Amino acid sequence: MKNIYLIGGTMGIGKTTVCHIMKDKLNNSVFLDGDWCWDMHPFRISDETKLMVMENIGFLLNNFIRCSVFENIVFCWVMHEQAILDDLLSRIETADCDIHLISLVCSEQALRARLRKDIDAGIRTEDVLRKSIDRISLYERLNTLKVDVSQKSPAQVADFIIEHC
């Protein structure tokens, strides 16, 4: 039985860092960040690019699922709406897989501090702060395991997910 970890969370919450750690801790694992499936310049969100990214993600996840080498597939993306999760799940072959749906959440104060570090380092732009904070509450509505990362290191979060899923 393969484990598929679908990890969502608002921008800057630490999804990519946690998933890299999980990949390194889990045996026979692979990691995909949904952002890699539409890393373009200029970044354009349209019906066409939304469809493209979902098809790209589904294709890659299914290839990982079909590959006998992988037992653990770790995926992260913003996934702030149940419809996104449902669409993604409808695209992947889940037979013989345990699906783990997880949302990383945190306090507004913790998110501000994380994003401020990224903005100061030039990794993110100032406009991300408001967008990301506005999405925090959306994750409470999802059918996912909520993991509060406000007071946890990325390694602690990765360990928690591995132990509780």
N, C-alpha and C positions, 0 to 999 in steps of 0.2 A: 504494500500500500504506500503510495507516494503522499507526501505532505505538500500542500500548496498553501503558502502564507500570502494572503492579500492584505497589505498593510497600507492604510490610508492615514491622512492627517493633513492639516493645513500647511501652507508654505512656511518653511523654516523651523518646523517642530522637531526635525531630526530623523525623518524617515530613512533617508539614504544612508546616514551614518549607522543607524541601528541595523539596517538590512545588510550592510557590508560586514558588520560584526557577526550577525546571524549566519551569513554565508560561510564565514571562517570557522564558526563553532559547530555547524551541522555537517554531518558526513555526506559526501556525494551530493553537494549542493550547487545551485546556480542562482544568480541574482539578476533581475531585470528591473530597471527603473523606468516607469512609464514615460518620464520626460525624455528619455533617449529616443523614443519612438516618434517624436515630432520636434526635434531640436533643429529649428530652422531660423533663417534670418532674411527678412524680418519675420518675427513671430506673428502668425496670423491665425485667429480663431474664426472658423466659418463652418458651415454644415459639412462642406467637403473635407476640411482638415480634421474635423471631429470624427467623421467616418473613417478616414484614413488611419488615424491614431488607434482607434478601436480595432480595426482590422490588423494593423501591425502588431499590437499587443496580443491579440488572440492568436495570430500566426506563430509568434515567438513562444508564447506559453505552451501552445499545443506541441510545438517541436520539442520543447523541454520535457513535456509530459510523455511523449512517445519515445524519447531517448532512454535506453535502458541504464545509462550511466548515472542518471540523476534520481535521487530519492527525495530530495528536498528542493522545492522551487520557491524562491523568495521574490516577491514582486511588491513594489511600492509605487504609489501615485497619489495625487491629491484626493480623488474619490470622495467628494463631499456630498454627493446625492445618492440615494438608494438606487435610482434608475441607472446610474453609472455602474454600480456593483452588479445589478441584475443583468445589464447588457453584457458586461464582461463575462459573467458566469455562463450566460447563454452561448458564448462563443468558444468556450473551452471544454475539452473532453474530460469530464470529472469522474467517470467510472474508475474504480480502483484508486481513488484519491480521497484523502481527508482534506477538506477545505477549511482553512482557518481564516476567518474574517476579523480583522483587527483595526481599530482606529486609535491612533495616538492623539491624546488630548492634553491640554495643560491650561494653566491660568493665563489670563491676559497679561499679567505682569511678567510671568516667565517667558511668554512668547515675545513680548516687547524686548526683553533683555537678549534673547537669542537672535532676533532679527537685527537689533541695533549693532551687535557684534559683526554680523554679516554685512550690514550697510556700511559700517565704518571701515571694514576690510575691502570694500568695493566688490563684494560677491553678489550683493543684491542692491536694487535701487529703492529709494525712499517710498515709492508708491506701493511697494509690496506690503509695507507695514499695515496700512489700513485694510487692504484686500484680505490679508491673512487673518487679522483680528476679526474682521466681519464674518469670517467663515467658521470660527471656533464653535459656535453654538450648533451649526448644522450637523456636526458629527454625533451629537447626542441623539439625534433622530434615527440613526442608522442601525440596522440589525447586525451589529458587530460587537466584539469584545472591546470595551474601552480600557485603555491603559493610560493612566495619568503620568506624564513624564515630567511634571513640574519640578519635582525634587529628586529625580533619578538621573544617573549618568546613562549615556547610550549603552554601555555594557550591561548595566543593571536592567535596562529595558529589554535588551536582547535576551538576557537570561530569563527574565520573567515570562516573556512570550514563549520561549522554548520550553520552559517548565510547565506552563499552564495550557498549552495547546497539544 
